[in-house]
Amino acid sequence: MAYVNLYKPSPAPGPTWGPDPYDINFVFDIDPKYLENDKVKVTPFVPAKHAEAYWKHSKDHPELYRFLPWDFLTIDDLLAKLETWRLDPTWLTLVIIDKTRKSDDPTYLASEGGGIAGMVALIRSSALHLTTEIGAVTILPPFQRTHVTTNMVGIILQYCFASPSAERPGLGIRRLQWSAHPANAASARVAEKFQFVREGSMKWTWVVPEGKEGAVLAREGELPGRGSAMYAMCWDDWEGGTKDAAIRLMDRKRPSG
């Protein structure tokens, strides 16, 4: 019997604030009330609520994207990328809120009751295989080397590994990945601090714009690419002790990165 392939790639979206109500279009059901503690909140990045504040505090810091395969030179670049990610059901972009910031802080976002501290995403997610990856981690300069990154990662770990039937339900993930640019020592330190296991290096994991650090030329006519250092934490690691380590890190009284 004959076959056809009617697939047509969707055109790249232009800048948009997204649908109203905002459809996160993600393979997992998310309950944001379990994605926070007394210091930090992580919630879906809704452009109409968060994009202007994020852009305002990130636009003068191109170094934020030194190791990432994108740049946001304009707010339209940001909006277009957010829509590209939204249309991918394996990807959920999240905004990070520092709940300890007061209303007179320049980063304070009244609608969230704290300072807008950056973004993070769950990427390459599979509800069938119960896997996801923490990616697109971008912490704004005023929040670097504070409690924000530690609490953000800890909150996501707790939510991902919690059973859907637990008192504080989560996603029931079995495997959680973390990939880092090979030259990004800070990203590697975060993964190792939380006891992610380095499983090796992967070549050609990202297509990147020309001029990006670590970019390697590909075949003629193609954009360059780069590899990644691959880390993972699995449900048995979590139950075997990394959960306790994460709680200790989050409970530190002094600010931690």
C-alpha positions in Angstrom: 0.0 0.0 0.0 1.4 3.4 -0.9 2.2 6.0 1.8 2.5 9.8 1.9 4.1 12.2 4.3 2.0 15.3 4.7 4.1 16.9 7.4 4.9 20.6 6.8 7.1 22.5 9.3 5.3 25.3 11.0 6.6 28.8 10.1 8.7 30.4 12.7 6.4 32.6 14.8 6.9 36.3 15.0 6.7 38.4 18.1 3.4 37.8 19.9 2.1 38.1 23.5 0.5 34.7 23.0 -3.2 33.6 23.3 -5.5 34.8 25.9 -6.0 32.9 28.1 -2.4 31.8 27.8 -2.1 28.1 26.8 1.1 26.7 28.2 0.6 23.6 25.9 2.7 21.3 28.0 2.7 17.5 28.1 2.3 17.5 32.0 -0.3 19.1 34.1 1.3 21.7 36.3 0.1 23.0 39.6 2.2 26.1 40.4 1.2 26.2 44.1 3.6 23.3 44.6 6.4 25.2 42.9 7.3 27.6 45.6 8.6 27.9 49.2 9.0 30.8 51.5 11.9 32.3 49.5 11.3 31.5 45.8 8.4 30.9 43.4 8.6 29.3 40.0 5.5 29.8 37.8 4.7 29.6 34.0 6.2 32.5 32.1 3.2 34.4 30.7 4.5 37.2 28.3 1.7 39.6 29.1 2.6 39.4 32.8 6.4 38.9 32.8 8.0 39.7 29.4 8.4 43.5 29.8 9.8 43.2 33.4 12.2 40.4 32.3 13.3 42.4 29.3 13.8 45.6 31.3 16.2 43.9 33.7 18.0 41.7 31.2 18.4 43.9 28.1 21.7 45.4 29.2 23.3 42.1 30.1 24.0 40.1 26.9 26.5 38.0 28.9 23.4 36.2 30.3 23.3 34.3 27.0 27.0 33.6 26.7 26.5 29.8 26.9 23.0 29.6 25.6 22.0 28.9 21.9 20.1 32.2 21.6 20.3 35.9 22.2 17.5 38.4 22.9 18.6 41.7 21.3 15.1 43.1 21.3 11.9 42.4 23.2 10.5 41.1 19.9 13.3 38.5 19.9 12.2 37.4 23.4 8.5 37.3 22.5 9.2 35.2 19.3 11.3 32.7 21.2 8.7 32.4 24.0 6.1 31.6 21.4 8.4 29.1 19.6 8.9 27.3 23.0 5.2 27.5 23.8 4.3 25.7 20.6 6.6 22.8 21.6 4.6 20.6 24.0 7.8 19.2 25.4 8.9 22.6 26.7 7.6 24.7 29.5 9.1 28.1 30.2 9.0 29.3 33.8 9.7 32.7 35.5 11.6 32.8 38.7 10.4 35.1 41.5 12.4 36.0 44.6 9.7 36.4 47.3 12.2 38.1 49.7 12.4 41.3 47.6 10.5 44.3 48.9 8.2 46.5 47.0 10.8 49.3 46.8 13.2 47.0 44.9 13.6 47.9 41.2 13.0 44.3 40.2 9.8 44.0 42.2 6.8 42.8 40.2 3.6 43.6 42.0 1.5 40.9 40.2 3.9 38.3 41.7 4.8 39.8 45.0 8.5 39.6 44.6 11.5 40.4 42.4 11.7 38.9 38.9 14.9 36.9 39.1 15.1 35.1 35.8 13.8 32.2 33.8 14.2 28.5 33.6 12.4 25.8 31.6 11.5 22.1 31.6 12.6 20.8 28.2 12.7 17.6 26.3 9.8 16.3 28.4 8.0 13.0 28.0 4.9 12.0 29.9 5.2 8.5 28.5 8.8 8.0 29.7 8.5 10.2 32.7 11.6 12.3 31.8 12.4 16.0 31.6 15.4 18.3 31.7 16.1 21.6 33.5 17.2 24.0 30.9 17.4 27.6 29.7 18.6 28.7 33.2 19.0 32.5 33.2 19.5 34.3 36.5 19.5 38.1 36.4 22.6 39.8 37.8 21.1 41.1 41.1 20.1 37.5 42.0 23.3 35.7 41.1 25.2 34.2 44.1 22.2 34.5 46.3 19.6 32.0 47.6 17.7 32.1 44.3 19.4 29.4 42.1 19.6 26.9 45.0 16.0 27.3 45.9 14.8 27.3 42.3 16.6 24.0 41.5 15.5 22.4 44.8 11.9 23.4 44.2 11.9 21.9 40.7 13.6 18.7 42.0 11.0 18.3 44.7 8.1 18.8 42.3 9.4 16.6 39.6 10.2 13.6 41.8 7.1 13.8 44.0 4.5 11.2 43.2 1.2 12.5 41.7 -0.5 10.8 44.7 1.7 12.4 47.4 0.4 14.9 50.0 2.3 17.5 48.0 1.8 16.0 44.5 4.3 16.3 41.7 5.1 14.9 38.3 6.4 11.5 39.2 9.5 11.9 37.0 11.9 9.0 36.8 14.8 10.7 35.1 15.7 14.4 35.3 18.5 15.7 33.1 20.8 18.7 33.3 23.0 19.6 30.3 25.7 22.3 30.4 27.9 24.1 27.9 31.3 22.4 28.2 32.9 25.7 29.2 30.2 26.7 31.7 31.8 25.9 35.0 29.0 27.6 37.0 26.3 25.4 35.5 28.4 22.3 36.2 28.9 23.4 39.8 25.2 23.7 40.4 24.6 20.2 38.9 27.3 18.7 41.0 26.2 20.5 44.2 22.9 18.8 43.9 24.6 15.5 43.2 23.5 15.1 39.6 25.7 12.3 38.0 27.8 13.3 35.0 27.1 10.7 32.4 29.4 12.0 29.8 29.6 14.4 26.9 27.3 14.6 23.9 28.4 16.1 20.6 26.2 18.3 18.4 23.4 18.8 20.8 22.5 22.4 19.7 22.5 24.4 16.6 23.9 27.8 17.6 24.2 31.3 16.0 27.6 32.2 14.5 29.9 33.8 17.0 28.7 31.8 20.1 31.4 30.7 22.4 32.4 27.1 21.8 30.6 27.0 18.4 32.1 24.5 16.0 31.7 24.7 12.2 29.4 22.1 10.7 29.0 21.1 7.1 29.1 23.7 4.4 26.1 25.9 4.4 25.0 24.9 7.9 25.0 26.9 11.1 27.6 25.9 13.7 26.8 23.7 16.6 28.1 22.7 20.0 28.0 19.8 22.4 26.9 19.5 26.0 28.1 17.9 29.3 25.2 15.6 30.3 24.2 15.1 33.9 21.2 13.2 35.3 19.4 12.4 38.5 16.9 9.6 38.7 14.1 8.7 41.1 16.2 6.1 42.9 19.0 8.6 43.4 16.5 11.0 44.8 15.0 8.5 47.2 18.5 7.2 48.0 19.8 10.5 49.4 19.9 13.4 46.9 16.5 14.5 48.3 18.1 15.0 51.8 21.1 16.8 50.2 18.7 19.2 48.3 16.8 20.0 51.5 20.0 20.8 53.3 21.1 23.1 50.6 17.7 24.9 50.6 17.7 25.3 54.4 21.0 27.1 54.5 20.6 30.4 56.4 23.2 32.2 54.5 22.5 33.3 50.9 23.7 30.6 48.5 24.0 30.6 44.7 
